[in-house]
Amino acid sequence: MNTLPGDPHIHYREGRLFIGGIAADDLAARFGTPLYAYSRGAMLAALAPYQRALAGREHLICYAMKANSNLAVLQTFAEAGCGFDIVSGGELERVLAAGGDAAKTVFSGLGKTRAEMRRAFEAGVHGFNVESEAELEVLSDVATSLGKTASISLRVNPDVDAKTHPYISTGLKGNKFGIAHDRAVAVYRRAAALPGLEVVGIDCHIGSQITDAGPYLDALERMLDLVEAVEAEGLRIRHLDLGGGIGVRYTDETPLDVEALIRRLVARIDARGHGHRRLMFEPGRSLVAEAGVLITEVLYLKPGDAKNFCVVDAAMNDLMRPAMYQATMGIVPCTLRDGEPLRYDVVGPVCESGDWLGRDRMLAAAAGDRLAILAAGAYGMSMASNYNSRARAAEVMVEGERATLVRERESVAELFRGETLLPRGG
């Protein structure tokens, strides 16, 4: 068995790529392509180091479901004891539909509407991560109108550089997220004075796909300084929410050791006298990315003077990360074949030059072969669209030798369901 870089649940066996106990080609033959295939065992294995590092102390791991919001994925983490980090009313409804516990759910995001706030109160969410002073005022108004009290944390922007892609950096002064570190004490003071609000915690999230422990440790020190300043005002901070953002291996990255990182953070928290506080983490990508692949079929090989193109049936509407973030992701054959590999750009059928899934890949391939795009379990299907009137892919969850279709492939009729023609005639 030749294990691929990344998750050991996805590997080659006798020249065939396996997800769990099932060959990727067999999944494609059964469910069609493009197809997202996930290993449930890999998701639980990715969760385990968080659980080990936090065992024996009060904590809550909230899966950041924007990474992958399929109901079966949510069910997997709910059954493993996780809560959820949500950023919309729709995500709350998904949590409830999957059997998740609203009382373990934190509502983040900087643009919550009054309707979303009201629904969150009705469902009984754990609390709100507040991102602006204006949001405080609105949340207070909604809470008092309902006769409720909102448990709140302020999401503080610690102005720490996570050294990641600018689109997924969230902890710098120039980012739209959070409350400025130097305004935080004043905003906590304002929150404590508003009716319908109860200050319970502090939250930060500095970015995503982080592979260096330094930014986490820097942010923690700034957060603990702030906790001490807030409590000097007579307020009580019960929990520390340190967000998520731990990176994964897409190509040659060296991911952080999750368990070791959290133990370092916990040790520093204890050393500074804050060990009595509940700890919260909001991992997303690190729990699901390497547990998933996108399986796609080669349609045509198109040689050219400057470039050779491998045209496949998946496209940027199925997987936006390469086009949006210039992300490099591993692409491998589902069945190894003999022959001299050639250099290809792997591209989809969408009418955009930005519709590429991988550039300059050495592949021995032929029309009808299937390829797997690795580490596609995060920000793949959750960012998919119907651009070019393309139906979204199916999703399948693999557990051992059992494969369950967890999202049906969209039909063409579903593409324009809900649309209407103009009245005919005068």
N, C-alpha and C positions, 0 to 999 in steps of 0.2 A: 504494500500500500504506500503510495506516494502522497504525503499530506501537502496540500497547497499552502503557501504563505498565508497566515491568517487562521481562520477557524478550522480546527481538526475535524469538525463534523462535515466538511465539504472537501472531498479528496478524490484522487484517482485510484481506481482499482482495475488492474488488467487493462489499462489503456482507456478506461471509461470514467467519466466524471460522475461521482455519486453525491447526492444530497441525502444525508442520513443513510438509510439502507436502500435507496432507490436510484437507479441511473438517471441522469438528467435527460438523456435521449428518450428513455421510457416515459418520463413525465411529459416531455414535449409531444410524443406520439399520442398520449392519452388525452392531454388537455389543450394541445395546440400552442402556437407561439404568436406573438411574444407572451412570455409567461414568467411571472414572479414566483419563485419557489423559495420557501423558508424552512429552516431546520428549527423545530421547537426546542430540541435538546441544546442547540447552540445558544439560543436566547437564554435559557435557564443557566447554562454554563457561564455566560457573560454576566449574569446577575450575581452569581455565587460570590465573587470576591468582594462586592459591596456588602453582602450579607455577613460574610466572615469578618470583615474589618469592623463592622458595627455591632457584632454580637455582644450581648451583655450590657448594652447601654440603650437608653431611650432614643429611638430614632424613627424616621419615616423615609423610605425611598419612594419617591414619586416619579414614575416613568413619564418623561416628556414626550407625550404622544404625537406631537407634530412630526416626529421622525418617521413614524409608521402607525397609522390609526386604524388598521384593519381590526375588526371586532375580535377575531381569533387571537391576534397578537395581544390585544388588551386583556382578553380572557386569560391568556397564559400568565401575564404579570399579576393580574388580580388574584388568581389562584395561588400564586407564589407569595402573596401577602403585601404586594406593592399598592401604594396609592398612585395618584396621577397628577401631573402638571398639565393644565389646560390653558389655552389662550383664546377660546371662543365658546359661544353657547353651543355650537354644533359639536365641539369636542366633548362638552359636558354630556350631551345626549348620547354620544357614542360610549362614554364610560358607563352610563346607566344601562344602556342596551347590552353591554358586554358583561354585566353583573358586577361592575366595579362599585366601590364604596364611596359615595359622595363625601362622607366624613373624613376620608383620606385624600381628598382632592383639593389642590390649591389652584386658585384662578389667577393666572398671570396675564401679561399682555398690557400694552399701553393704550389700547383703544376700546375698553369695555363700554358697551352701551347700557343705558338704563334697563332695557328689557333683559339683557344678559345678566345684569346684577340681580334683578328681581327673580329670575329663574334660578340663579345660584343660591339665593336665600331659600327659595322654595324647596330646592333639592337638599339643602343642608350641607353645603361645602365646608371643608375644614377652615378655609380663610381666603383672603385676597392679598396678593402681592401688588401693592400700589406703586405706580410708576410716575405720578406727577401730583403736584399740589392741587391742580384742578380736579383730578380724579377723586382726591380725598373729599372735596366739597360735594361732588355728585354722589359718591358712595354714602356719605353721611345723610344726604337728603333722601336717598332711596331707602336706607335702613330705617330712618325715623318714620317715613311714610308707611312702612310695613310693621312698625313696632318691633324691629329686630335690632340686634347689635352685631356689627361686622367685626370679626377678628382680623386684624390687619398686620402685615409686615410691610415695611418700605423696601422696595428694591433700590438699593444704593449703588450708584455708579462709582467704583473706587478709583477710576482713572488709572487702570493697570493695563499695560499692553500685553495681550495674549499671544502676540506674534503669529497671527493666523491670517487667513484671507480677509480683506477689508469688508466683504459682504457679510461675514459671520463673526466679526469682532463686535462685541457689545459693551465693553467695559471702559471705553475711552471717553473723554469729554465731548468729542465730536460725534458720538453715537446718539441715536434717538432714545435709547433705553435708560430707564432709571432716573433717580434723583441725585444730583451732584453731591459728592461727598461733603463739600464745605457748606451745603445747605441742609444736610440731613438732620442735625440737631434741632434746628428751627422748625423743620417740617414735622418732626416727631412731636415737638411742643404743640404745634398747631393741631395735629391729629388727636392728641390727648384732650384738647379743649373742645373738639367737635362732638356733638351728640351722636349717638348711634355707632360710635367706633370704639374699639378696644385694641390698644397696641399690644401685640403678643410676640413679635419677632422682627428679625432683620434678614434681608435676602440680598444676594448678589449673584450675577452670572456674567462672566467676563468674555465669553465667546465660545466658539465651537471648534472641534478638530484640533485640540491643544495637545501637544506632545512634549511639553516642557513643564516640569513641576514648579519652576520658579514663579510664574505668574499666580498660581494658586496660593503659594505660600505668602507672596507679597500682598495679595488681596485679603487673605485671612488676617494678617497683621493689621491692615487698615480697618477691617471690619471689627476686630476686637477692640481697637482703639476707640472706634465709634460707639460700640456697646457700652464701654466704660463711661464715655462722655454723656450718652443718653441716660444711663442709670444715675449719673451724678445730678441729673435734672429731676430725679424722683420717679422716673418711669421704670417699668420692669420689662426686660427682654427675656422671654421664656425659651425661644428657640433661635438657632442659627441655621439658616438655609444657605448652603454654599453652592447651589446651582448644579450645573453639569458641565458638559463641554469636553470631556475626555476624548482624545482622538483615537482613531482606529488605523489599521494598516490597509491602505488602498494599493500601494505599490511597494516602496522601499522604506516607508516610515517605521520608526521604532516606537510603538505605543508605550505609554506609561504603564507601569505595573499598578493596576487599580488598587489592589489591596495594600500595597506598600505606600502609595500616595495617601490614601485615607488614613492609614495608621500614623503617618507623619503629621497630617493635619490634626488628628485627634490628640496626638502627643503634645502638639503645640497648644491646643485649646486647653488641655489639662494643665500644662505648665504655667499658663497665664491665669489659672484659677477659674476657668469657665466650664469645667467638666460637668457641672450640674445641669447644663442647658440641653434641651432636646436638640438633636442634630438632624438636619434634613438635607437630602441630596436629590437632584433632578436629572438623572442620566437619561439620555435618549439614544443618540447615535451609537454609543458604546455598547448598548444592549442588543441592538438589532442589525447594525450595518453588516457585519461579517457573517450574520446568520442567513443572509439572503443572496440570491443570484437572479439575474434577468437572463432568461434563455431566449435566444433569437435564432432564426433560420437565415442562412445565406441565400439571397435571391439571385444575385449576379456578381461575377467578378469583372471589373471594368478596368483594363489596363490603359495607361496613358503615358505621354511623354514625360510629364513632370511628376505624376502621382499615379499609383495604382489604387483603385477603390474596391472595397469589399462592401457591397450593398446588402443590407440585412433588413428584416421586416420590423425590427424595433427602431424607434426614432426619438428625437428630442422631446416629443410629446409624452413618451413613455418614461424617459430618463433625462431630466433637465440638467443634472449636475455638470456634465461636460460643457454644454453650451453656456450655462449661466455662470459657473465658477471656474471654467477652464480646468475642470477636475480631471485628473488622470486615474483611471480605474483599470484593474486587471481584466484582460479578455483572453479566454482560453477555449480551445475546442472541447466540445462535449465528448467526442471520441477522437483519440489521437489517430492520425493517418500518416502513412509514409509519404515521402516527397520532400522536395527542397522548399523550405519556407520562403515566401516573398514578403516584401514590405508593403503594407496596405494602410490606407486610412479606412477605418470602419465607419460607414455612414448609413443613414436611414433614408426613407423615401420622402421626407418632408421637404417642401419647396423653400428651403433656406440654406445658405452656405454654412450657417452655424449648426446645421443638423449633423453633428458628428458624435460618435460614441468613443472613438479612440483614434489617435493619430500615430502613424509610423509603427504599426504593429507587425511583427514577424509572424506570419501564419502560413501553414500548409492547409489550404481550404479549397473546397469546390462547392458549386451550387447544390443546395439541398443539405449541406452540412449544418450542424447547429453549433453555435458559440454560446458561452456563458460569460456574462459580465459580472465580475466578482464584487463582493461587499456592496451589494445593491439593496440591502434590506432597509436602509435609512434614506429618506428624502428621494425615494424612487417613486413608488406608487402614490405616496402622499402628495407629490408635486405634479403628478401626471395631469394631462389636459386632453381636450378633444381637438386641438389645432389640426387644420386640414381635414376636419370632420373624420378624424380617426377614432375608432372605438378603443376604449381603454382595455388594458390587458387583463387576463385572469390572474388570480393568486391562489397558490396551493400551499398548505402547511404539511410538512413531512415530519412524522414521528416514528423513528425506526423504519419499518417496512410498510407503514401505512401513510397514504397521501390523501388529504382531505381538501376538496375544492372549497376555499374560504371566501372567494369572490368570483362570481360568474363573469365571463367575458361579456362586455357590453355588446348589444346588438345594434345594427344600423338604425333600427326604428327608435331605439332609446336616445340616439344622438339628437333628435329633434322633437322628442316628447315634450309637451308643454309649450311648443311654439305654435303660432296660428298664422294662417294666411289673411291678407286683407279682404274685406268684403268685396265681392265681385259686382260689377255693374255700377250704375249711377244712383 
